[in-house]
Amino acid sequence: MIRPYKPNDKETLLQLFELNTPQYFDKNELHDFEKYLDKNAATYLTIEVDHTIVGGTGYYINENDNSGRITWIFFDPNYSGQGLGRQSVEYCLEVLGKDNRVEKFIVTTSQLAYQFFEKFGYTTMRIEKNYWGEGLDLYEMEKPNK
């Protein structure tokens, strides 16, 4: 189930984030994620399976470039390969795609997940080595909002 984030989800999501560190996130990103939750709770989503929090994802509109962005997507590693990522991205794209301000979709990810976003029609626009942390490169990806 995809549902709106609630403040009491925070501790579990922080623990799940740490389960994805250092493989998918640099340890220094934990603080950034925590700040994001504090400031963007209205557009963060909690993912549950059988009433258990197993992940989350956020989205927002950047009015500076009329983009809809998906951010901070991660899951409990025990739930990988179950289609939760696909469901989460499709949900966010649907919500963002309904907003008339959104001309394009942008995601910033790493070399470990860019191929996942290619399945949704995203193309890589820019790569920056060691952007997120040592060994974690930035892949900035984009797709039009049709």
C-alpha positions as CSV (number, residue, x, y, z in Angstrom):
1,M,0.0,0.0,0.0
2,I,1.2,3.5,-0.8
3,R,0.0,6.0,1.7
4,P,0.9,9.6,2.8
5,Y,3.8,9.8,5.2
6,K,3.0,10.4,8.9
7,P,5.6,11.8,11.3
8,N,5.6,8.6,13.4
9,D,6.9,6.8,10.2
10,K,10.1,8.7,10.5
11,E,12.1,6.4,12.7
12,T,11.3,3.3,10.7
13,L,12.2,5.0,7.4
14,L,15.5,6.2,8.9
15,Q,16.3,2.6,9.9
16,L,15.4,1.4,6.4
17,F,17.5,4.1,4.9
18,E,20.5,2.9,6.9
19,L,19.9,-0.6,5.6
20,N,20.6,0.8,2.1
21,T,23.8,2.5,3.2
22,P,26.5,2.4,1.9
23,Q,25.3,0.3,-1.1
24,Y,22.8,2.9,-2.5
25,F,23.3,5.9,-0.3
26,D,26.3,7.6,1.3
27,K,26.2,7.7,5.1
28,N,26.3,11.6,4.9
29,E,22.9,11.5,3.1
30,L,21.0,10.3,6.1
31,H,20.9,13.8,7.6
32,D,19.7,15.2,4.2
33,F,17.0,12.7,4.1
34,E,15.9,13.5,7.6
35,K,15.7,17.2,6.8
36,Y,13.8,16.4,3.6
37,L,11.2,14.6,5.7
38,D,10.9,17.5,8.1
39,K,10.3,20.0,5.3
40,N,8.5,17.9,2.7
41,A,6.2,15.6,4.6
42,A,3.2,16.6,2.5
43,T,4.7,15.0,-0.6
44,Y,6.4,12.0,0.9
45,L,4.9,8.5,0.7
46,T,5.3,5.5,2.9
47,I,5.1,2.1,1.4
48,E,3.6,-0.7,3.4
49,V,3.2,-4.5,2.9
50,D,0.9,-6.3,5.3
51,H,0.8,-3.2,7.6
52,T,4.6,-3.1,7.8
53,I,6.6,-0.1,6.5
54,V,9.0,-1.4,3.9
55,G,10.0,1.8,2.1
56,G,9.2,5.3,0.9
57,T,9.5,7.8,-1.9
58,G,9.0,11.5,-2.3
59,Y,7.9,13.8,-5.2
60,Y,7.8,17.5,-5.7
61,I,7.4,20.2,-8.3
62,N,10.4,22.4,-9.1
63,E,8.8,25.6,-10.4
64,N,12.2,26.9,-11.5
65,D,12.3,24.5,-14.4
66,N,8.7,23.2,-14.5
67,S,9.8,19.7,-13.6
68,G,8.2,17.0,-11.5
69,R,10.7,15.1,-9.5
70,I,10.8,11.8,-7.7
71,T,13.2,11.6,-4.8
72,W,14.4,9.5,-1.9
73,I,13.1,6.2,-3.2
74,F,14.3,3.1,-1.2
75,F,13.0,-0.1,0.3
76,D,13.9,-2.7,2.8
77,P,16.3,-5.0,0.9
78,N,14.2,-8.0,1.9
79,Y,11.4,-6.6,-0.3
80,S,13.4,-6.0,-3.5
81,G,12.2,-7.5,-6.7
82,Q,8.5,-7.4,-5.6
83,G,7.5,-4.5,-7.9
84,L,7.3,-1.9,-5.2
85,G,9.7,0.4,-6.9
86,R,7.7,0.2,-10.1
87,Q,4.4,0.9,-8.3
88,S,5.9,3.8,-6.4
89,V,7.3,5.5,-9.6
90,E,4.1,5.0,-11.5
91,Y,2.2,6.5,-8.6
92,C,4.4,9.6,-8.5
93,L,4.4,10.0,-12.2
94,E,0.6,9.9,-12.2
95,V,0.3,12.5,-9.5
96,L,3.0,14.8,-11.0
97,G,1.7,14.3,-14.6
98,K,-1.7,15.8,-13.6
99,D,-0.2,19.1,-12.6
100,N,-0.2,21.6,-15.5
101,R,3.0,23.2,-14.4
102,V,5.0,19.9,-15.0
103,E,6.6,19.9,-18.5
104,K,9.1,17.2,-17.8
105,F,10.1,14.7,-15.1
106,I,13.5,14.6,-13.6
107,V,15.2,12.1,-11.3
108,T,18.6,12.2,-9.8
109,T,20.0,8.7,-9.0
110,S,23.2,6.7,-9.2
111,Q,24.9,4.2,-11.5
112,L,23.2,1.6,-9.4
113,A,19.6,2.6,-10.3
114,Y,19.6,4.5,-13.5
115,Q,18.7,1.4,-15.6
116,F,15.6,1.1,-13.4
117,F,14.4,4.6,-14.5
118,E,15.2,3.9,-18.1
119,K,12.4,1.4,-18.0
120,F,10.0,4.4,-17.5
121,G,11.4,6.3,-20.5
122,Y,14.0,8.4,-18.6
123,T,17.2,9.3,-20.4
124,T,20.5,10.3,-18.8
125,M,21.3,14.0,-19.3
126,R,24.4,14.3,-17.0
127,I,26.8,12.1,-15.1
128,E,29.0,13.3,-12.3
129,K,31.5,11.0,-10.6
130,N,31.5,10.6,-6.8
131,Y,28.7,13.1,-6.5
132,W,26.8,11.4,-3.7
133,G,29.9,10.1,-2.0
134,E,32.9,8.0,-2.9
135,G,31.9,5.5,-5.6
136,L,28.3,6.8,-5.9
137,D,28.0,8.8,-9.2
138,L,25.1,11.2,-10.0
139,Y,22.9,10.3,-12.9
140,E,20.6,13.1,-13.7
141,M,17.8,11.7,-15.9
142,E,14.8,13.3,-17.7
143,K,11.7,12.4,-19.6
144,P,9.0,14.6,-21.1
145,N,5.5,14.9,-19.6
146,K,3.3,13.8,-22.5
